[in-house]
Amino acid sequence: MPSKIELPPSALPGVRGRIERVYGAAAAACSAAIDAATADVVATLRAAATGDSPVAAPRWTERDVVLITYADQVRDESAGDKPPLAVLGDWLTREGYDELISTVHLLPFCPYSSDDGFSVIDYLAVDPDSGTWADIARLGESFDLMFDLVLNHCSDRSAYFQGYLRGEAPFERFFIEVDPDADLSGVTRPRPGPPWKEVEASRGVRRVWSTFSDGAAKDQMDLNYAEPAVLAEMLRVLLEYAARGARIVRLDAIAYLWKEIGTGCIHLPQTHELVKLARDLLEAYSPRTLVLTETNVPHAENVSYFGAVDPADGEGDEAHMVYNFSLPPLLLEAFVSGDATAIRAWLANLADPPPGCTFFNFTASHDGIGLRPLEGLVSDERLAAIVEHARVRGGKVNMKRNPDGSESPYELNITYVDALAPSLMNPPPPEGEGATERHARRFLSSQAVMLALRGVPAPYFHSLVGTQNDYAGVEATGQNRRINRHKYD
């Protein structure tokens, strides 16, 4: 029996079965498309491999800490042509963070058209305003790397979508056209309004599925994974990221990947099979690279992405890591209410991840503080209290569309530092302690909880440096999330 790394993807144990469960009669064509699209990068990974034995080092240890940051987070106008990626690396090492942080999570660094990188134009290029692949490789000399794979949607300026507009093969099948008479009332969408956008194509006006287009970002067009060529292309990108040094690949908005009219179009069985397929390929060709799923949903739905225990190796068969999405709002709620009942109850009942899996713990990120992960954990009154708490502290509230057509709060847009500003709901500071000192103590306490919990901790750059709300960024872009995405000199 050849070793895994000598086999093409479709011949890996279990992979053909996953493809057949998703694509049925088109499984053979899908297998051929995947093998063809990934042949070059599989050869690269094969040449770099040291053998077929398991990774000698543990996948993670208690010393692992992941810093979440943008590739262009820090600039130095006095450094001439030095790109932000190089400036970031210099700053981190100069401040000694190479001794404290094991991995740098670079939020999307590809050329993009909106949403600070999450509307990708070219998955295999680096935005020249941030630097080059060589700059990323140099950063990887001091830190392990984590990359974002924005695989649910791409920019309407991408070659994929421009080919779709022109009606060119195979791109005319890369996107989902929505029948005007289709009943989409049951679709789960984390934005207000319907999940489509009208575009002018060579074949006339088309309604194209667009889960995340909203406000200032109306250019994020969902990819059609019912088309095998789309899956083949994105698996190629996944393996290219592994070949470029990614220790962790974050699967952005993965819950919405597969669409099926008549369902909520979230967490469908096909989506879970494709996450498992991604893990299968990485474990065969780049076993040091881990899969992290991003699913900002209630806890039980979130941890479903660990999958089941595979009897072949006794480990979980889906994501190696899932975000601990209930932690940020539960921790905030405890400080707002002065009552840790809800977070203590959640932690007491937090089930162990399957073997080979762990939690990715965080309090803040480039997005807001998600509220769906509080469902079933706190009362409506306590949920309303933290929404009002954020508003009073200058925060914004993003809304989502519900199946009945109503809207409800989806996330709080506020830096975690400002979210923990002392509240009139809590007792006054102890005697001799000023409001500023108390604020700092509250914030540091929240980070200590995150660092102490089982799993891999991931501080956000703006928590690391204590950034407060960036109102100018919100005003300049019309995007609430810019309140927590300030860029520094």
Order of alpha helices (4+ residues) and beta strands (2+ residues): alpha-alpha-beta-alpha-beta-alpha-beta-beta-alpha-beta-beta-beta-alpha-beta-alpha-beta-alpha-beta-beta-beta-alpha-alpha-beta-beta-alpha-beta-beta-alpha-alpha-beta-alpha-alpha
